[in-house]
C-alpha cells in the first residue's frame, strides 16, 4: 500500500503522520508539503516528500499518482469559496491520478442552516465526493480541545468562560485522538469503507457552566461563565483576520449546532475518546 498524507507539517497532519508511522513502514508513506525544502526532517526519516499545491492540478496529479490512500487535510483558508476551489482541484487531480481511496477531514459544523463561515465547504465536501469517481471516507472532527490549554491563563485572569453560547453545549476531541482515528481508518480495509462518514467526539458535550467547572477543577482557580456578545468576541479575537470566522462558529454553537455526540471514535479505536477533564489534566502537568 502507498499512502500520501497532506498537511504533514501542520497541527493535525503532523500528528496523523506520526500515528500512521506506527502502523506501516516509512517506505509506504509519502508526505505532501507546500515547500519541499522545508521538510528535510521528514525526508531524513526515509519518507518520500512531494510537493502539494491545492491550486495547481498538475502538481497534484504528479504527487498523487500510484497512491492507494490519500489523507486529505484541507488548507487553513478562512472562507468556503477558497476551500471549494481547492477541493475541486484536489478531486480532479485525484481522479486523473487514479487514487485508490481518499480519506478527507470534515467538521461537525456542516448543517444547511449553519452560519459558520466554512459550513458551505464542509457541507459540500461529502456531496462532491459522492458524485466523483473516487472511493472516499470522511472523518468529521468536533471542536479541538487543545486550544483550551493556551487559553486557560486568560480565562483564569477573566475568572470566566466568555464563549457566546448561551444555554447550548459544545463537544470536543483532542488532536491526538483525532490523529489516531485517522491513522487507524487509513490503514484498515475494514474501517475504510466507501461512502462512510465518521464523527469524532468525546463521550459527552458540555454546557458553558459545565465547561467552567472542568476548567476550575484542572486549574485550581474559580472560573465561572459570563458570555460576551458575538460581536465583542469577534472583535476581541480578530488576529490575522480570524475574528468573523470564530464569531460565526460560536454563533453556530449558540444555535445548538456544535453539540453532536457520537460513538464513532469507540467504533474505530475500541475505546472511548479521552475525556476532556482527563485530557486537560494530562496536558497541564
C-alpha positions in Angstrom: 0.0 0.0 0.0 1.1 3.5 -0.8 -0.1 6.3 1.5 0.1 10.1 1.0 -0.6 12.5 3.8 -1.1 16.2 3.1 -0.7 19.0 5.6 2.1 16.9 7.1 3.8 19.9 8.7 0.5 21.2 10.2 -1.1 20.6 13.6 -3.3 17.7 12.7 -1.4 16.4 9.6 1.9 16.0 11.5 0.1 14.0 14.2 -1.6 11.8 11.7 1.7 11.2 10.1 3.3 10.1 13.4 0.3 7.7 14.0 0.4 6.2 10.5 4.2 5.6 11.0 3.4 3.4 14.0 1.2 1.2 11.8 3.0 0.9 8.4 6.7 1.2 7.3 8.1 4.6 6.2 8.7 3.1 2.8 5.0 3.1 2.2 4.4 6.7 3.3 4.6 9.9 1.2 4.0 13.3 2.7 2.7 16.3 0.7 4.0 19.7 1.7 3.8 23.1 0.1 7.6 23.7 0.3 9.7 20.6 -0.1 12.9 22.3 1.1 11.3 23.0 4.5 10.6 19.3 5.1 14.2 17.9 5.3 13.4 16.4 8.7 10.7 14.3 7.1 13.0 13.2 4.2 15.7 12.3 6.8 13.2 9.8 8.2 13.1 7.9 4.9 9.7 9.4 3.9 9.1 10.5 0.3 8.4 14.2 0.3 6.3 15.5 -2.5 5.1 19.0 -3.5 1.4 19.7 -2.9 -0.3 22.8 -4.2 -4.1 22.5 -3.9 -4.5 25.2 -6.5 -2.2 23.5 -9.1 -3.8 20.5 -10.5 -0.8 19.3 -12.5 1.4 19.3 -9.4 -1.3 17.4 -7.5 -1.6 14.8 -10.3 2.1 14.0 -10.3 2.2 13.7 -6.5 -1.0 11.6 -6.2 -0.1 9.1 -9.0 0.3 5.5 -7.7 -1.1 6.3 -4.3 -3.6 3.9 -2.7 -4.8 6.1 0.2 -4.8 9.9 0.1 -5.3 11.5 3.5 -6.6 15.0 2.6 -6.3 17.7 5.3 -7.7 20.9 3.8 -5.8 24.2 3.9 -6.4 26.8 6.6 -8.1 29.3 4.3 -10.9 31.2 6.1 -13.7 31.1 3.5 -15.7 28.4 1.8 -15.1 29.7 -1.7 -11.3 29.3 -1.4 -11.7 25.8 0.1 -14.3 24.7 -2.5 -11.9 25.9 -5.3 -9.2 23.9 -3.6 -11.4 20.8 -3.3 -12.3 20.9 -7.0 -8.6 20.8 -7.9 -8.0 18.0 -5.4 -10.8 15.8 -6.7 -10.0 16.4 -10.3 -6.3 15.6 -9.7 -7.1 12.5 -7.6 -9.4 11.2 -10.3 -6.8 11.7 -13.0 -4.1 10.1 -10.9 -6.5 7.1 -10.2 -6.1 7.4 -6.4 -7.4 4.3 -4.7 -9.2 6.0 -1.8 -9.4 9.5 -0.3 -9.8 9.9 3.4 -10.9 13.5 3.9 -11.2 15.7 7.0 -14.6 17.2 7.7 -16.1 19.2 10.6 -19.4 18.9 12.5 -20.4 22.5 11.5 -21.8 21.4 8.2 -25.6 21.7 8.6 -27.7 23.5 6.0 -28.6 26.3 8.4 -25.2 26.6 10.0 -23.8 30.2 9.9 -20.2 29.2 10.3 -18.0 30.8 7.6 -16.8 27.3 6.4 -20.0 25.4 6.7 -20.7 25.6 3.0 -17.4 23.9 2.3 -17.9 21.2 4.9 -21.4 20.6 3.6 -20.2 20.5 0.0 -17.4 18.0 0.8 -19.4 14.8 1.1 -21.8 15.7 -1.7 -18.9 16.5 -4.1 -17.1 13.3 -3.2 -20.2 11.3 -3.6 -20.7 12.5 -7.2 -17.0 11.9 -8.0 -15.4 8.7 -9.3 -13.4 8.3 -6.1 -13.7 5.9 -3.3 -13.9 8.0 -0.1 -14.3 8.1 3.6 -14.8 11.3 5.7 -13.9 11.8 9.3 -15.6 14.8 10.8 -13.9 16.4 13.8 -15.7 18.2 16.6 -14.0 21.3 18.3 -10.4 20.7 19.2 -9.8 20.5 22.9 -6.1 21.5 22.6 -6.6 25.3 22.3 -8.1 25.4 25.8 -4.6 24.8 27.1 -3.0 28.1 26.0 -6.3 29.9 26.5 -6.6 28.9 30.2 -4.4 31.6 31.7 -6.6 34.2 30.0 -9.7 32.6 31.4 -8.2 32.4 34.9 -7.5 36.1 34.7 -11.0 36.8 33.4 -12.4 34.4 36.0 -15.0 33.4 33.4 -15.5 31.4 30.2 -16.8 34.0 27.8 -17.9 32.0 24.7 -21.2 33.4 23.4 -23.1 30.1 23.5 -25.9 30.8 26.0 -27.5 27.6 27.3 -26.2 25.3 24.4 -23.4 22.8 24.6 -20.1 22.2 22.8 -18.4 18.9 22.0 -14.7 18.3 21.8 -12.0 15.9 20.5 -8.2 16.2 21.1 -5.8 16.4 18.1 -4.1 13.3 19.4 -7.3 11.3 19.5 -8.3 12.6 16.1 -5.0 11.7 14.6 -5.1 8.2 16.0 -8.5 7.6 14.5 -7.4 9.0 11.1 -4.4 6.6 11.1 -6.5 3.6 12.1 -9.1 4.2 9.4 -6.4 5.0 6.7 -4.6 1.7 7.3 -7.7 -0.6 7.9 -9.5 -2.0 5.0 -12.4 -2.9 7.3 -12.8 0.7 8.6 -12.0 2.5 5.3 -15.5 1.9 3.8 -16.5 3.8 0.7 -19.0 6.5 1.5 -18.6 6.1 5.2 -18.7 9.2 7.4 -17.4 9.1 10.9 -17.8 11.8 13.5 -15.2 12.1 16.3 -16.3 13.4 19.6 -15.8 12.7 23.3 -18.5 10.7 25.1 -20.4 13.8 26.2 -20.8 17.5 25.5 -20.5 20.5 27.8 -22.7 23.5 28.5 -20.6 26.5 29.4 -21.2 26.3 33.1 -20.1 22.6 32.9 -17.0 23.6 30.9 -16.2 26.3 33.5 -16.5 23.6 36.3 -14.0 21.4 34.4 -11.6 24.3 34.0 -12.0 25.3 37.6 -11.0 21.7 38.7 -8.0 21.3 36.4 -6.6 24.9 37.1 -7.4 25.2 40.8 -8.9 28.7 40.0 -12.5 29.6 40.3 -13.9 30.1 36.7 -17.5 30.9 36.0 -19.5 31.7 32.9 -20.1 35.3 31.7 -20.6 35.4 28.0 -19.7 38.4 25.8 -21.7 39.2 22.7 -20.8 37.6 19.3 -19.6 41.0 18.1 -17.5 41.5 21.1 -16.0 38.0 20.8 -15.2 38.6 17.1 -13.6 41.9 17.8 -11.5 40.5 20.7 -10.0 37.7 18.7 -9.6 39.3 15.3 -5.9 38.5 15.0 -5.0 37.6 11.4 -8.5 38.4 10.3 -10.0 35.4 12.0 -12.5 37.3 14.2 -15.5 36.9 11.9 -14.8 33.2 11.3 -14.5 32.5 15.1 -17.6 34.5 15.8 -19.6 32.7 13.2 -18.5 29.4 14.7 -19.8 30.3 18.1 -23.0 31.7 16.6 -23.5 28.1 15.3 -22.8 26.9 18.8 -25.4 29.2 20.2 -27.9 27.5 17.8 -27.1 24.1 19.2 -25.2 23.0 16.1 -21.9 22.1 17.7 -23.2 19.7 20.4 -23.1 16.4 18.5 -22.1 13.4 20.4 -21.1 10.2 18.6 -19.7 6.8 19.5 -17.8 6.6 16.2 -14.4 7.0 17.9 -15.3 3.9 20.1 -16.1 2.0 16.9 -12.8 2.9 15.3 -10.5 2.6 18.2 -12.2 0.1 20.5 -12.3 2.5 23.5 -13.8 6.0 24.2 -12.0 9.2 23.3 -10.0 10.8 26.1 -12.3 12.6 28.5 -12.0 16.4 28.5 -11.0 16.6 32.1 -8.5 13.8 31.8 -7.0 15.4 28.7 -6.6 18.8 30.3 -5.1 17.3 33.5 -2.5 15.4 31.4 -1.6 18.4 29.3 -1.3 20.7 32.3 1.2 18.6 34.2 
